[in-house]
Amino acid sequence: MRQKISTIQVLFFGFLIFTLCSCAQTRDDDTLFQVSTISALSQGMYDGDMTFQELDKHGNFGLGTFNDLDGEMIGIDGIFYQARTDGFLYPVSLLKTKTPFSEVTFFKSDLTRMLDHPMTLFELKQLIDSFLRSKNIFYAIKVTGNFSYAKLRSVPAQKKPYPKLDDVVKNQSVFEFQQIEGTLIGFWCPEYVKKINVPGYHFHFISKDKKRGGHVLDCTVINAKIEIDEKEAFDIVLPSTKDFYMIDTSEESQNLAEK
């Protein structure tokens, strides 16, 4: 009899662990995970302590930057790329490379729409606005297709004492492309997270051949598939660094996603 009870207990706890793991995975799929805050980044906090190996556990889709503000990060299909000031993409070393600010998620589309006529970035944002169920949750957004025009930027690595981000982007490298296939990777965040993240839209771009990319300043999309993933949970991890503890984030920062 004791042996039968023991077997039942083992099966029960095995089932319980499996259920808990499944629930945790479901919650993680619906979570936007973020490293640090946009206000800290805007004030010159360019040193983080999270590696991309750790970041990879929290999402296969996202954007951000690298320590020293060394370029723009694009994450798609579980691979992270670094867009440098030469306009080209480079695979990221997961173990060695760290990030001072990134946002990632496990992308799973909740809504798909096809776009069959040209739209500017402004018009595209207006269209996506009409698809959003609520302005009080987060969204991961993927727009894959043909672009007649794309204007991208990247920024060079900085040296201490770090300048503020608003000053860095005055010397950004800008790249313009005509007739290029690729994907916009981005997020929409509610207004109430101002100082934590960028309210509204924030997009990075990656070409279909995974060779070119950067932060999106402007674009015109000809035809594309729009995918939207609703995120009802938000998880943030703050750097455990002296610089982060000491930095003043009380100043108002501009919407740097549009610069």
Secondary structure, DSSP 8 states (H G I E B T S, - for coil): -HHHHHHHHHHHHHHHHHHHHHHHHHHHHTEEEEES-HHHHHTT-----EEHHHHGGG-SEEEEE-GGG-SEEEEETTEEEEE-TTSBEEE--TTT-EESSEEEE----SEEEEE-S-EEHHHHHHHHHHH-S-SSSEEEEEEEEEEEEEEEEE-----SS---HHHHGGG-EEEEEEEEEEEEEEEEE-GGGBTTB-SEEEEEEEETTSSBEEEEEEEEEEEEEEEEEEE-EEEEE---SHHHHH----S----GGG-
